[in-house]
Amino acid sequence: MEYAKQKLGESSGNTATAAHVTTNASKLERFKVDVRTAFLNGVKRKPQIIPGLTAGTVGLLVAEGGLGKSFLSIEIALGVAAKAPIAGGLWPEPELAGSTVVLAAEDDGEEIGRRLHAIGKQFPELQRGLDNVQIYSLAGTILNVTDPKWFKELRQLAENNQFLIGDPLCCCHDRDENNAAEMAGVINAFKKIIAGTGCAVLLTHHTSKSRSKDSPQDMSRGSTALVNGVRVVYVMTADTSEDAGENSIRVECAKSNNLSPDERATKFLSRLINKEHPELGGVLVAS
């Protein structure tokens, strides 16, 4: 450290080096934290879209197969667009709401339409946000976030919307999920897409079959670079406790840097079954 200080402060007559140091210092200035103001007055917490996810950040929703993460992603999108509680109270009314885009890479338009109708029957109040939601059915398409053409399109979406959901993450890239460097590159690509736009990203992902379920943070499939690279991680698992209902689902906050213990408390969802009208089933409701 002492050597570095001397190098930055010395005036050796090497004008090229001195100019370089000055240029770097001026670039750094805009990133400087106002230490005194923060220390004396504190800083207000940024408004959250869902708990733990603020503008300009990336989050992860990890779930076991078949639990309804795609269903929940649509419910989240509608709740944020309508500024309404998510899934009937899983999470409170968003502090920061606005236009939302869902990139649905697993389901075709017909299935997405069925789910939208089922959600509308359960939560008619979400109708007020319909003009603020765009859903793209990209079934069979690899939306490669690291490809310059896709990057440009996603950047335009981020500039014009508050919230972007990618469902699922594995259909948003063509890299090796078990390679830490490649997965860090994928997450960093999303961060670059939303940089300076005020948009936030939530990516859905699958759980690993091999990792221990003792720690929710370890349940994400692939490299740990995925969990390490995002600001908040939620994990959906089947509720297997003795008093759990048949279709009960646990939602745990596995990682967050700015939530209180109460906000991180485990939540529960129930998947509704409609025997008379099966097409209206599958909606996830807070329990």
C-alpha positions as CSV (number, residue, x, y, z in Angstrom):
1,M,0.0,0.0,0.0
2,E,2.8,2.4,0.8
3,Y,4.4,1.8,-2.5
4,A,1.1,2.5,-4.3
5,K,0.7,5.8,-2.5
6,Q,4.2,6.9,-3.5
7,K,3.6,6.1,-7.1
8,L,0.3,8.0,-7.2
9,G,1.7,11.0,-5.5
10,E,5.2,11.3,-7.0
11,S,6.1,14.0,-9.6
12,S,8.9,12.3,-11.5
13,G,8.7,14.5,-14.5
14,N,7.1,11.7,-16.5
15,T,4.2,13.7,-17.9
16,A,2.5,10.8,-19.5
17,T,2.3,9.0,-16.2
18,A,1.2,12.1,-14.4
19,A,-1.6,12.8,-16.9
20,H,-2.7,9.2,-16.7
21,V,-3.0,9.4,-12.9
22,T,-5.0,12.7,-13.1
23,T,-7.4,11.2,-15.7
24,N,-8.0,8.2,-13.6
25,A,-8.6,10.3,-10.5
26,S,-11.2,12.4,-12.4
27,K,-13.0,9.3,-13.6
28,L,-13.2,8.0,-10.0
29,E,-14.6,11.2,-8.6
30,R,-18.1,10.5,-9.7
31,F,-18.1,7.2,-7.7
32,K,-17.0,8.9,-4.5
33,V,-19.2,8.3,-1.4
34,D,-20.1,11.3,0.7
35,V,-18.7,9.7,3.9
36,R,-19.5,12.6,6.3
37,T,-23.1,13.0,5.2
38,A,-23.8,9.3,5.4
39,F,-22.0,9.0,8.8
40,L,-23.9,11.9,10.4
41,N,-27.3,11.8,8.7
42,G,-27.7,8.2,7.5
43,V,-29.1,7.2,4.1
44,K,-32.6,6.2,3.2
45,R,-33.1,2.7,2.0
46,K,-33.9,2.6,-1.7
47,P,-37.6,1.7,-2.5
48,Q,-38.0,-1.9,-3.3
49,I,-39.8,-3.7,-6.1
50,I,-40.0,-6.9,-4.2
51,P,-38.3,-7.2,-0.8
52,G,-34.6,-7.0,-1.4
53,L,-34.7,-6.0,-5.0
54,T,-34.2,-2.4,-5.8
55,A,-33.7,-0.4,-9.1
56,G,-30.5,-1.3,-10.8
57,T,-30.1,-4.7,-9.2
58,V,-30.5,-8.3,-10.2
59,G,-32.3,-11.0,-8.2
60,L,-32.8,-14.7,-8.4
61,L,-35.9,-16.9,-7.8
62,V,-34.9,-20.5,-7.5
63,A,-37.5,-23.3,-7.5
64,E,-37.9,-27.0,-7.7
65,G,-39.4,-28.2,-11.0
66,G,-43.2,-28.1,-11.2
67,L,-43.8,-25.8,-8.2
68,G,-45.0,-22.9,-10.3
69,K,-42.1,-20.4,-10.6
70,S,-43.3,-19.4,-14.0
71,F,-46.8,-18.8,-12.7
72,L,-45.4,-16.8,-9.8
73,S,-43.2,-14.7,-12.2
74,I,-46.4,-13.6,-14.0
75,E,-48.1,-12.8,-10.7
76,I,-45.1,-10.8,-9.6
77,A,-45.1,-8.9,-12.9
78,L,-48.9,-8.1,-12.6
79,G,-48.5,-7.0,-9.0
80,V,-45.6,-4.7,-9.7
81,A,-47.4,-3.2,-12.7
82,A,-50.6,-2.7,-10.6
83,K,-48.8,-1.6,-7.4
84,A,-50.6,-4.4,-5.6
85,P,-49.6,-7.0,-3.0
86,I,-47.9,-10.0,-4.7
87,A,-49.9,-13.2,-4.9
88,G,-52.4,-11.9,-2.5
89,G,-49.9,-11.0,0.2
90,L,-46.7,-13.1,-0.3
91,W,-45.0,-9.7,-0.4
92,P,-46.5,-6.3,0.3
93,E,-47.5,-3.7,-2.3
94,P,-44.3,-2.7,-4.1
95,E,-42.6,0.5,-2.9
96,L,-41.4,1.0,-6.5
97,A,-43.9,0.0,-9.2
98,G,-44.0,0.5,-12.9
99,S,-44.0,-1.0,-16.3
100,T,-42.9,-4.7,-16.4
101,V,-41.6,-7.1,-19.1
102,V,-41.7,-10.9,-18.8
103,L,-39.5,-12.9,-21.1
104,A,-41.2,-16.3,-20.9
105,A,-38.9,-18.8,-22.6
106,E,-40.6,-22.0,-21.6
107,D,-44.3,-21.5,-22.3
108,D,-46.2,-20.8,-25.5
109,G,-48.7,-18.0,-25.9
110,E,-51.7,-20.2,-25.3
111,E,-50.4,-21.5,-21.9
112,I,-49.5,-17.9,-20.9
113,G,-52.9,-16.8,-21.8
114,R,-54.5,-19.5,-19.7
115,R,-52.5,-18.5,-16.7
116,L,-53.3,-14.8,-17.2
117,H,-57.0,-15.6,-17.2
118,A,-56.7,-17.8,-14.1
119,I,-54.8,-15.1,-12.2
120,G,-57.4,-12.5,-13.3
121,K,-60.2,-14.6,-11.9
122,Q,-58.4,-14.9,-8.6
123,F,-57.1,-11.3,-8.4
124,P,-59.4,-9.0,-10.5
125,E,-57.8,-5.9,-8.9
126,L,-54.7,-6.6,-11.0
127,Q,-56.6,-5.4,-14.1
128,R,-55.6,-1.8,-13.3
129,G,-52.0,-2.6,-14.3
130,L,-52.5,-4.5,-17.5
131,D,-51.4,-1.6,-19.7
132,N,-48.1,-1.7,-17.9
133,V,-47.2,-5.3,-18.6
134,Q,-45.6,-6.9,-21.7
135,I,-45.1,-10.6,-21.9
136,Y,-43.1,-12.2,-24.7
137,S,-43.5,-16.0,-25.4
138,L,-40.1,-17.1,-26.5
139,A,-40.6,-20.9,-26.2
140,G,-37.9,-22.7,-28.1
141,T,-35.7,-19.6,-28.4
142,I,-32.3,-19.1,-26.7
143,L,-32.3,-15.5,-25.7
144,N,-28.6,-15.1,-25.5
145,V,-27.9,-12.1,-23.2
146,T,-24.2,-12.2,-24.1
147,D,-25.0,-11.8,-27.9
148,P,-24.6,-8.2,-29.0
149,K,-27.9,-8.2,-30.9
150,W,-29.9,-9.5,-27.9
151,F,-28.0,-7.2,-25.6
152,K,-29.1,-4.2,-27.6
153,E,-32.8,-5.3,-27.6
154,L,-32.7,-6.0,-23.9
155,R,-31.0,-2.7,-23.2
156,Q,-33.9,-0.9,-25.0
157,L,-36.4,-2.8,-22.8
158,A,-34.5,-1.8,-19.7
159,E,-34.4,1.9,-20.7
160,N,-38.2,1.9,-21.1
161,N,-39.3,-0.2,-18.2
162,Q,-39.0,-0.5,-14.5
163,F,-38.8,-4.3,-14.2
164,L,-37.6,-7.2,-16.3
165,I,-38.2,-10.8,-15.6
166,G,-36.3,-13.6,-17.4
167,D,-38.0,-17.0,-17.1
168,P,-35.9,-19.1,-16.9
169,L,-32.3,-18.1,-16.7
170,C,-31.1,-21.2,-18.6
171,C,-32.9,-19.9,-21.7
172,C,-31.2,-16.5,-21.5
173,H,-27.7,-17.7,-22.4
174,D,-25.7,-20.4,-24.1
175,R,-22.9,-20.8,-21.5
176,D,-21.9,-23.6,-19.1
177,E,-23.9,-23.3,-15.9
178,N,-21.2,-25.1,-13.9
179,N,-18.4,-22.7,-15.1
180,A,-18.0,-19.9,-12.5
181,A,-16.4,-17.5,-15.0
182,E,-19.0,-18.0,-17.6
183,M,-21.9,-17.6,-15.1
184,A,-20.4,-14.5,-13.6
185,G,-20.2,-13.2,-17.2
186,V,-23.9,-13.9,-17.7
187,I,-24.9,-12.0,-14.5
188,N,-22.6,-9.2,-15.4
189,A,-24.2,-8.9,-18.8
190,F,-27.6,-8.4,-17.1
191,K,-26.0,-5.8,-14.8
192,K,-24.6,-3.9,-17.8
193,I,-28.0,-4.0,-19.6
194,I,-29.7,-2.2,-16.7
195,A,-26.8,0.0,-15.7
196,G,-28.0,3.6,-15.4
197,T,-31.6,2.8,-16.4
198,G,-33.2,2.3,-13.0
199,C,-34.6,-1.0,-14.2
200,A,-34.3,-4.2,-12.1
201,V,-34.1,-7.8,-13.2
202,L,-35.5,-11.0,-11.6
203,L,-34.3,-14.3,-13.1
204,T,-36.0,-17.6,-12.4
205,H,-33.8,-20.6,-12.0
206,H,-33.9,-24.3,-11.2
207,T,-32.7,-26.0,-8.0
208,S,-29.9,-28.5,-8.0
209,K,-30.6,-32.2,-7.5
210,S,-27.3,-32.9,-5.8
211,R,-26.8,-30.1,-3.3
212,S,-27.9,-30.2,0.3
213,K,-31.3,-28.7,1.2
214,D,-30.1,-27.8,4.6
215,S,-29.1,-24.4,3.3
216,P,-31.5,-22.6,0.9
217,Q,-28.6,-20.6,-0.5
218,D,-26.9,-23.8,-1.7
219,M,-29.9,-25.0,-3.7
220,S,-29.3,-23.1,-6.9
221,R,-28.3,-25.3,-9.8
222,G,-24.9,-24.7,-11.4
223,S,-22.0,-22.5,-10.2
224,T,-22.2,-20.6,-7.0
225,A,-21.3,-17.5,-9.1
226,L,-25.0,-17.1,-9.8
227,V,-25.9,-16.7,-6.2
228,N,-22.8,-14.6,-5.4
229,G,-23.5,-12.3,-8.3
230,V,-27.0,-11.2,-7.4
231,R,-28.4,-9.0,-4.6
232,V,-31.3,-11.2,-3.4
233,V,-32.2,-14.8,-3.8
234,Y,-35.5,-16.5,-3.0
235,V,-36.0,-20.2,-3.0
236,M,-39.3,-22.1,-3.5
237,T,-39.6,-25.6,-2.2
238,A,-42.5,-28.0,-1.4
239,D,-43.6,-27.6,2.2
240,T,-43.1,-31.1,3.7
241,S,-43.8,-30.2,7.4
242,E,-46.4,-32.3,9.2
243,D,-49.1,-29.6,9.2
244,A,-48.5,-28.6,5.6
245,G,-51.4,-28.6,3.2
246,E,-51.3,-30.8,0.1
247,N,-50.2,-27.9,-2.2
248,S,-48.2,-25.8,0.3
249,I,-45.0,-24.1,-0.9
250,R,-42.3,-22.5,1.2
251,V,-40.7,-19.3,0.0
252,E,-37.4,-18.5,1.8
253,C,-35.1,-15.6,1.4
254,A,-31.7,-17.3,1.0
255,K,-29.7,-14.1,0.4
256,S,-30.3,-10.4,1.0
257,N,-28.1,-7.5,2.0
258,N,-30.8,-5.0,3.1
259,L,-33.7,-6.8,4.7
260,S,-34.6,-7.0,8.3
261,P,-35.1,-10.5,10.0
262,D,-38.9,-10.0,9.8
263,E,-38.7,-9.2,6.1
264,R,-36.6,-12.3,5.6
265,A,-39.1,-14.6,7.4
266,T,-40.2,-17.7,5.5
267,K,-43.5,-17.2,3.6
268,F,-46.0,-19.7,2.4
269,L,-48.0,-20.2,-0.8
270,S,-50.9,-22.5,-1.7
271,R,-51.5,-23.7,-5.2
272,L,-55.1,-23.5,-6.0
273,I,-56.8,-26.5,-7.6
274,N,-60.1,-26.0,-9.5
275,K,-61.7,-29.4,-10.1
276,E,-64.7,-27.9,-12.0
277,H,-62.6,-25.7,-14.2
278,P,-59.1,-27.1,-14.3
279,E,-58.0,-24.4,-16.7
280,L,-58.3,-21.9,-13.8
281,G,-56.1,-23.9,-11.5
282,G,-52.4,-23.4,-10.6
283,V,-52.7,-19.8,-9.2
284,L,-50.4,-19.3,-6.3
285,V,-51.9,-17.5,-3.3
286,A,-50.3,-16.4,0.0
287,S,-51.3,-18.6,2.9
